[in-house]
Amino acid sequence: MKPLILIVEDEAALVTMLRYNLEKEGYRVCDAGNGEEALALVADRKPDLVLLDWMLPSLSGIEVCRQLRRKPATRELPIIMLTARSEEGDKIRGLNTGADDYMSKPFSLPELTARVRALLRRAQPVPQKGLLTYDDITMDLDAHRVTRAERPIHLGPTEFRLLQFFMQHPGNVFSREDVLNAVWGPDIYVEPRTVDVHIRRLRKALNTDSDSDIIRTVRAAGYALDNGQAA
Ligand code: CA
C-alpha cells in the first residue's frame, strides 16, 4: 500500500497545497489542525510519516513530537518539523526533541518531497539481513532490534541507519560529509551540524553511565565507532 502521511498544520491553505502535492507524488494523506487531533490520528490511522508544524494552537508541535517519542509504538515514527522559525538554535532544539528532519517556511515543494522520500527510505526495514556485532552491541537487521550488553536500545530511523553504517565499518573515522552521504544519501542537502545532533542522540541511547562511550569524536575529522581496543 502507498505510504500514509499525516500533515499537522493549522493553516488550511498550506494543508491544501501540501495534500495536493503529496497525493500527486503518490502518497495517501490525512491531516489534523491541532496537536490533540494529531495524537488521536496517529493512534488511529498509524501514518508512515508525520509533517509537523511547530506553531499549533494549544499543544505545540514540539510537545506533540515529545509525546510521540515517549510512546513505544511511535518512538520510531519518522517526523519532519515545519516551522516559520529559522534560527539555528530552534533547529537544534527541534531535532533534540526527536524530529528526524526540519524545514523552515517558506520551503520549496520539490525539496520537501525529496526529504519525505529520503526519510521514508531510511525508515524502511533495512534490506540487508543478518546480525552485526561490535564490542557489546548487537544489531539484528531482520528484527530491527539493537541491544547493548543485552539491554534493549530504542533508536529512531536515522540513528538506526547511523549505527548500522558505523557497525559495518568499525574503527574507521568518517567525516560528517561521509556520514551524510551514507545515511541521508547524496541527493539531499542536510547541514553538517545535523550529523552532530543525531550522533548525540545515538550516544545518549547507547551509553549509560557504566558503559564507556563507544563513539569516538575525532577533532576536525569526524566520528568513529571505537571501543579503544583496536589492534
Ligand atoms: Ca501554524
Residues whose N, C-alpha, C, O or C-beta is under 5 A from the ligand:
A	BS01	CA	D10 E11 D53 M55 L56
